[in-house]
């Protein structure tokens, strides 16, 4: 999987949807920003939760996006992998196979 391309595709659809329905896109982005900013939980923790849900949802775009955002928020490779393992515990073998996308994104975004 090309994780960087997946992140570009996420950004592309958000940009393009803004052309057709700017109110919706702005509202979504404000909601996302407000949700992911530091509150009772720090941003890194929120991104790790989002990553686990992305793996459970089997969404390669979401996995790539949230790995990238988690790294920007200070997540380590070990933390990202542990979030993946918790997801496997809860969702089983399907989540285990999504760990391939997780590994691809970690490796592509060059976190060691």
Z-matrix of the N, CA and C atoms (Angstrom, degrees):
N
C 1 1.449
C 2 1.520 1 108.99
N 3 1.292 2 116.13 1 139.28
C 4 1.461 3 122.30 2 175.86
C 5 1.527 4 107.93 3 -95.00
N 6 1.336 5 115.46 4 94.96
C 7 1.465 6 121.19 5 -174.47
C 8 1.524 7 112.02 6 -63.69
N 9 1.329 8 117.01 7 -40.22
C 10 1.473 9 119.99 8 179.74
C 11 1.524 10 110.19 9 -62.57
N 12 1.336 11 116.60 10 -38.83
C 13 1.465 12 120.04 11 178.55
C 14 1.531 13 110.35 12 -65.86
N 15 1.319 14 116.57 13 -38.45
C 16 1.469 15 120.12 14 178.25
C 17 1.527 16 110.16 15 -61.84
N 18 1.338 17 117.58 16 -42.83
C 19 1.462 18 120.84 17 178.61
C 20 1.525 19 109.85 18 -64.26
N 21 1.335 20 117.50 19 -40.45
C 22 1.465 21 121.01 20 176.84
C 23 1.522 22 110.60 21 -60.89
N 24 1.327 23 117.21 22 -39.23
C 25 1.463 24 121.04 23 179.62
C 26 1.530 25 111.08 24 -67.03
N 27 1.330 26 117.42 25 -38.12
C 28 1.465 27 120.45 26 175.79
C 29 1.523 28 109.34 27 -60.70
N 30 1.328 29 115.81 28 -49.80
C 31 1.466 30 120.15 29 -179.77
C 32 1.525 31 111.81 30 -62.85
N 33 1.319 32 116.73 31 -36.49
C 34 1.473 33 121.17 32 179.35
C 35 1.526 34 111.09 33 -62.80
N 36 1.340 35 116.54 34 -48.02
C 37 1.460 36 118.42 35 -176.17
C 38 1.525 37 110.64 36 -67.76
N 39 1.327 38 116.97 37 -34.48
C 40 1.468 39 118.87 38 176.51
C 41 1.523 40 110.78 39 -65.37
N 42 1.323 41 116.61 40 -40.87
C 43 1.465 42 120.75 41 178.65
C 44 1.533 43 110.66 42 -66.34
N 45 1.321 44 116.80 43 -46.36
C 46 1.469 45 120.96 44 -178.16
C 47 1.527 46 111.27 45 -67.20
N 48 1.332 47 117.43 46 -38.79
C 49 1.464 48 118.60 47 179.85
C 50 1.527 49 110.50 48 -66.18
N 51 1.325 50 115.88 49 -28.20
C 52 1.459 51 119.79 50 176.36
C 53 1.512 52 112.80 51 -64.76
N 54 1.317 53 117.50 52 -28.00
C 55 1.471 54 121.01 53 177.70
C 56 1.522 55 111.10 54 -70.65
N 57 1.332 56 116.00 55 -37.07
C 58 1.459 57 120.59 56 -176.88
C 59 1.523 58 112.80 57 -86.71
N 60 1.321 59 116.08 58 -34.03
C 61 1.456 60 120.13 59 -175.94
C 62 1.517 61 108.77 60 -149.26
N 63 1.306 62 115.81 61 75.79
C 64 1.454 63 122.00 62 -174.90
C 65 1.525 64 112.37 63 -61.03
N 66 1.329 65 117.99 64 -37.13
C 67 1.464 66 120.37 65 -179.81
C 68 1.519 67 111.31 66 -61.69
N 69 1.322 68 116.77 67 -43.37
C 70 1.459 69 121.13 68 179.22
C 71 1.524 70 110.08 69 -63.87
N 72 1.314 71 117.17 70 -48.87
C 73 1.456 72 120.92 71 -176.91
C 74 1.527 73 111.26 72 -63.47
N 75 1.320 74 116.94 73 -43.61
C 76 1.471 75 120.02 74 178.09
C 77 1.522 76 111.17 75 -62.48
N 78 1.312 77 117.40 76 -42.36
C 79 1.463 78 121.21 77 179.52
C 80 1.529 79 110.33 78 -64.34
N 81 1.330 80 116.51 79 -43.16
C 82 1.464 81 120.59 80 178.76
C 83 1.528 82 110.83 81 -62.24
N 84 1.328 83 116.75 82 -45.64
C 85 1.467 84 120.78 83 -178.23
C 86 1.528 85 110.86 84 -65.70
N 87 1.329 86 117.90 85 -39.39
C 88 1.469 87 120.40 86 177.31
C 89 1.529 88 110.17 87 -63.93
N 90 1.326 89 116.57 88 -42.11
C 91 1.460 90 120.87 89 178.02
C 92 1.523 91 110.50 90 -62.84
N 93 1.320 92 117.08 91 -46.04
C 94 1.458 93 121.20 92 -179.61
C 95 1.528 94 110.65 93 -62.70
N 96 1.316 95 116.79 94 -46.95
C 97 1.467 96 120.52 95 179.90
C 98 1.527 97 111.13 96 -60.83
N 99 1.325 98 116.92 97 -45.55
C 100 1.461 99 120.69 98 -179.56
C 101 1.527 100 111.41 99 -64.58
N 102 1.314 101 116.53 100 -39.02
C 103 1.458 102 121.35 101 -179.56
C 104 1.522 103 111.42 102 -67.18
N 105 1.327 104 117.32 103 -39.79
C 106 1.457 105 120.73 104 -172.87
C 107 1.526 106 113.78 105 -89.87
N 108 1.335 107 118.05 106 -7.97
C 109 1.466 108 118.20 107 178.35
C 110 1.525 109 109.55 108 -74.87
N 111 1.326 110 116.03 109 161.18
C 112 1.457 111 122.09 110 -178.11
C 113 1.522 112 110.25 111 -59.21
N 114 1.298 113 114.44 112 131.86
C 115 1.456 114 122.42 113 175.36
C 116 1.512 115 106.67 114 -144.19
N 117 1.324 116 117.63 115 -130.43
C 118 1.460 117 120.82 116 174.32
C 119 1.534 118 109.83 117 -61.77
N 120 1.331 119 116.10 118 -32.97
C 121 1.465 120 122.10 119 173.60
C 122 1.520 121 108.43 120 -107.46
N 123 1.324 122 116.47 121 144.43
C 124 1.465 123 118.23 122 176.10
C 125 1.527 124 109.92 123 -76.99
N 126 1.307 125 116.41 124 164.49
C 127 1.463 126 121.95 125 -175.34
C 128 1.523 127 111.65 126 -61.45
N 129 1.326 128 117.77 127 -39.63
C 130 1.470 129 120.18 128 179.63
C 131 1.523 130 110.81 129 -59.88
N 132 1.328 131 116.88 130 -45.01
C 133 1.468 132 120.65 131 179.32
C 134 1.520 133 110.52 132 -62.19
N 135 1.317 134 116.98 133 -42.53
C 136 1.463 135 120.54 134 178.36
C 137 1.528 136 111.22 135 -62.32
N 138 1.332 137 116.72 136 -40.12
C 139 1.471 138 119.74 137 178.56
C 140 1.521 139 111.49 138 -67.09
N 141 1.332 140 117.83 139 -35.59
C 142 1.463 141 120.30 140 176.86
C 143 1.526 142 110.85 141 -67.29
N 144 1.330 143 117.21 142 -37.77
C 145 1.467 144 120.41 143 174.64
C 146 1.529 145 109.82 144 -63.80
N 147 1.325 146 116.73 145 -46.07
C 148 1.470 147 120.97 146 179.05
C 149 1.524 148 110.42 147 -61.14
N 150 1.328 149 116.80 148 -37.22
C 151 1.461 150 120.05 149 177.82
C 152 1.525 151 110.75 150 -63.48
N 153 1.325 152 116.92 151 -45.36
C 154 1.462 153 119.95 152 178.47
C 155 1.526 154 111.95 153 -59.36
N 156 1.312 155 116.08 154 -42.31
C 157 1.468 156 119.90 155 178.03
C 158 1.530 157 110.95 156 -67.75
N 159 1.319 158 116.96 157 -33.35
C 160 1.472 159 121.18 158 177.72
C 161 1.522 160 110.81 159 -65.01
N 162 1.334 161 115.61 160 -42.46
C 163 1.469 162 120.14 161 177.67
C 164 1.520 163 109.51 162 -63.95
N 165 1.327 164 116.57 163 -46.21
C 166 1.467 165 120.63 164 179.72
C 167 1.530 166 111.33 165 -61.27
N 168 1.333 167 116.54 166 -34.89
C 169 1.470 168 121.49 167 179.75
C 170 1.519 169 112.79 168 -79.33
N 171 1.338 170 116.48 169 -9.52
C 172 1.463 171 122.89 170 -179.81
C 173 1.522 172 111.24 171 60.09
N 174 1.333 173 115.96 172 42.66
C 175 1.464 174 121.54 173 -178.17
C 176 1.528 175 109.86 174 -109.04
N 177 1.318 176 116.75 175 103.84
C 178 1.461 177 121.78 176 179.85
C 179 1.520 178 113.17 177 -59.72
N 180 1.333 179 117.26 178 -35.50
C 181 1.463 180 120.96 179 178.62
C 182 1.527 181 109.51 180 -65.73
N 183 1.333 182 115.61 181 -45.36
C 184 1.467 183 120.58 182 -179.04
C 185 1.527 184 110.98 183 -65.91
N 186 1.322 185 117.01 184 -41.74
C 187 1.466 186 120.55 185 178.53
C 188 1.521 187 109.61 186 -58.86
N 189 1.322 188 116.85 187 -50.23
C 190 1.469 189 120.79 188 -179.42
C 191 1.514 190 111.21 189 -60.10
N 192 1.314 191 116.77 190 -46.90
C 193 1.459 192 121.43 191 -177.77
C 194 1.530 193 110.96 192 -61.15
N 195 1.327 194 116.65 193 -47.16
C 196 1.457 195 119.03 194 -174.51
C 197 1.530 196 112.79 195 -78.03
N 198 1.326 197 118.62 196 -26.94
C 199 1.471 198 119.33 197 170.12
C 200 1.521 199 108.67 198 -62.39
N 201 1.330 200 116.53 199 -48.42
C 202 1.462 201 121.22 200 -179.18
C 203 1.528 202 110.78 201 -59.57
N 204 1.330 203 117.13 202 -45.94
C 205 1.458 204 120.77 203 -179.21
C 206 1.538 205 111.52 204 -67.96
N 207 1.320 206 116.88 205 -37.67
C 208 1.467 207 120.39 206 178.77
C 209 1.522 208 110.90 207 -65.04
N 210 1.330 209 116.64 208 -40.45
C 211 1.467 210 120.45 209 177.09
C 212 1.522 211 109.38 210 -62.18
N 213 1.325 212 116.65 211 -44.44
C 214 1.473 213 120.28 212 178.05
C 215 1.533 214 111.16 213 -60.91
N 216 1.334 215 116.72 214 -29.82
C 217 1.457 216 121.21 215 179.69
C 218 1.533 217 112.15 216 -86.10
N 219 1.339 218 116.57 217 1.52
C 220 1.462 219 120.53 218 174.93
C 221 1.512 220 116.40 219 104.00
N 222 1.324 221 118.33 220 7.79
C 223 1.468 222 120.55 221 -179.43
C 224 1.523 223 110.80 222 -68.35
N 225 1.317 224 114.97 223 143.72
C 226 1.461 225 121.62 224 176.29
C 227 1.522 226 109.56 225 -96.17
N 228 1.313 227 115.58 226 165.81
C 229 1.467 228 121.30 227 175.64
C 230 1.531 229 109.52 228 -55.25
N 231 1.330 230 116.16 229 -44.95
C 232 1.462 231 120.67 230 -177.92
C 233 1.535 232 111.16 231 -61.70
N 234 1.320 233 117.59 232 -41.26
C 235 1.470 234 121.03 233 178.18
C 236 1.524 235 110.95 234 -66.01
N 237 1.321 236 117.28 235 -41.99
C 238 1.464 237 120.71 236 178.86
C 239 1.526 238 110.92 237 -62.60
N 240 1.324 239 116.29 238 -44.93
C 241 1.463 240 120.07 239 179.56
C 242 1.530 241 110.68 240 -65.15
N 243 1.329 242 117.29 241 -39.82
C 244 1.460 243 119.92 242 179.45
C 245 1.522 244 111.54 243 -63.89
N 246 1.329 245 116.82 244 -38.92
C 247 1.469 246 120.02 245 174.49
C 248 1.528 247 109.61 246 -59.81
N 249 1.322 248 116.47 247 -39.19
C 250 1.463 249 120.61 248 176.29
C 251 1.519 250 112.27 249 -63.99
N 252 1.328 251 117.42 250 -42.38
C 253 1.462 252 120.86 251 179.96
C 254 1.529 253 111.75 252 -64.20
N 255 1.334 254 117.24 253 -39.03
C 256 1.465 255 120.24 254 177.11
C 257 1.531 256 109.36 255 -62.32
N 258 1.314 257 116.17 256 -39.60
C 259 1.471 258 119.91 257 178.37
C 260 1.519 259 110.75 258 -64.53
N 261 1.337 260 117.12 259 -41.85
C 262 1.471 261 120.77 260 177.59
C 263 1.527 262 109.86 261 -61.43
N 264 1.329 263 116.89 262 -42.07
C 265 1.464 264 120.54 263 178.17
C 266 1.524 265 110.80 264 -55.14
N 267 1.336 266 115.89 265 -42.91
C 268 1.460 267 120.51 266 -174.90
C 269 1.527 268 113.50 267 -85.12
N 270 1.352 269 117.51 268 -28.30
C 271 1.470 270 120.03 269 -173.47
C 272 1.519 271 114.65 270 -116.31
N 273 1.311 272 118.58 271 -8.30
C 274 1.442 273 121.42 272 172.74
C 275 1.523 274 115.78 273 79.90
N 276 1.319 275 114.43 274 -152.79
C 277 1.466 276 121.39 275 -169.19
C 278 1.526 277 114.02 276 -63.19
N 279 1.317 278 119.01 277 -31.04
C 280 1.466 279 119.44 278 176.84
C 281 1.515 280 110.11 279 -62.53
N 282 1.319 281 117.43 280 -42.58
C 283 1.466 282 120.83 281 177.47
C 284 1.520 283 110.50 282 -66.11
N 285 1.323 284 117.08 283 -35.29
C 286 1.466 285 120.24 284 177.89
C 287 1.521 286 110.27 285 -59.20
N 288 1.321 287 118.13 286 -41.29
C 289 1.464 288 120.98 287 -179.98
C 290 1.528 289 111.56 288 -69.14
N 291 1.332 290 117.44 289 -30.49
C 292 1.464 291 120.38 290 177.05
C 293 1.524 292 111.61 291 -70.33
N 294 1.329 293 116.87 292 -14.82
C 295 1.468 294 120.70 293 176.00
C 296 1.529 295 110.47 294 -62.60
N 297 1.343 296 117.48 295 -20.90
C 298 1.464 297 120.14 296 174.12
C 299 1.519 298 110.69 297 -61.47
N 300 1.341 299 117.14 298 -44.62
C 301 1.462 300 120.52 299 177.35
C 302 1.527 301 110.54 300 -65.92
N 303 1.323 302 116.75 301 -37.72
C 304 1.459 303 120.73 302 176.93
C 305 1.521 304 110.45 303 -59.98
N 306 1.320 305 116.72 304 -48.98
C 307 1.469 306 120.67 305 179.35
C 308 1.518 307 111.86 306 -61.59
N 309 1.337 308 116.44 307 -42.56
C 310 1.472 309 119.85 308 178.12
C 311 1.528 310 110.71 309 -58.91
N 312 1.335 311 116.42 310 -44.99
C 313 1.464 312 119.90 311 -178.06
C 314 1.526 313 110.72 312 -67.17
N 315 1.315 314 117.73 313 -44.02
C 316 1.461 315 120.83 314 178.13
C 317 1.527 316 109.75 315 -58.25
N 318 1.322 317 116.07 316 -48.78
C 319 1.468 318 120.27 317 -178.00
C 320 1.522 319 111.98 318 -66.02
N 321 1.311 320 117.27 319 -38.13
C 322 1.460 321 119.83 320 -178.78
C 323 1.516 322 111.73 321 -70.27
N 324 1.329 323 116.68 322 -37.32
C 325 1.454 324 119.40 323 179.02
C 326 1.521 325 111.73 324 -84.51
N 327 1.338 326 115.49 325 7.65
C 328 1.465 327 125.05 326 169.10
C 329 1.513 328 114.58 327 58.52
N 330 1.314 329 116.49 328 44.39
C 331 1.457 330 119.42 329 172.27
C 332 1.527 331 106.99 330 -98.29
N 333 1.286 332 116.18 331 134.84
C 334 1.482 333 120.34 332 -176.91
C 335 1.509 334 110.98 333 -114.15
